[in-house]
Amino acid sequence: MADLKAHERVLAQHLELRNMLADIEAALTERADVLHVSGLIANLADRIVAHFTMEEQGGYFTEAMLHSPHLVNRANALMAQHPRLCDQASRVCEGPPSNGELELWWHETQRRFAEFCEALLEHEVREDRLLQEAYIRDIGSHD
């Protein structure tokens, strides 16, 4: 049977990422200190890389796919999105604004962040569904 604890760890990390996104959105909305916002975004980008590495090397997809081979193509397609999402996360905040360009920095950072959030959340929802389908099917087969 598939490791439910592994599935729960992935879902917990997805929740952690959503909380980080909410913190950044709040900081952008209130226009917190630029260095603070930049730091939050840099931490998120690092966390995204670590999260995807854990998913890929931690065997979570592999374990699930062993029990649900019909989901392999969907899992591979999701994992193929990881490099693009990591790159997109690293480009959300492109350094501190130069003199006189603070307003443009806020606008562009908010725009890139919104685009990244949409892409990441869509990706995570698809991962959650895939893992739930794999684990639920696996559990059901042992009743």
C-alpha positions, 0 to 999 in steps of 0.5 A: 500500500502507498505511504499515506504519511508521504502523501500527507507530507506533500499536502502539508508542504503545499499548505506551507507554500500557500501560507508563504504566498499569503504573507507575500501578498499581504506585504505587497498589498501594504507595500512593506519595506522593499528589502523585507518583500524581496527577502520573502520572495527570495525565501519562497523561491528557495522553498519552491526549489526544495519542495520540488526536489523533495517531490522528485527525489523523495519518491512520492510520485514514484510510490504513488505511480507504482500503485496507479500506473495509469497516472504516470503520464500526468505525474510526468507532465506535472514534474516537467513543470517544476523547472519552469515554475522554479525559474518563474519564482526566481524572477518575481522580484528582480532586485531593488528599484533604482532611484525614481522607479519605486512605483514601477518596481511595485507594479511589476513585482505585484504583476509577476507575483500574481502570475506566479501564484496562479501558475503555482496554485494550479500546479499544486491543485493538479498534484493534490488531485493526482496524489489523492487519486493514486492513494484513494485508489490504492486504499480502496483496492485493499478493502 
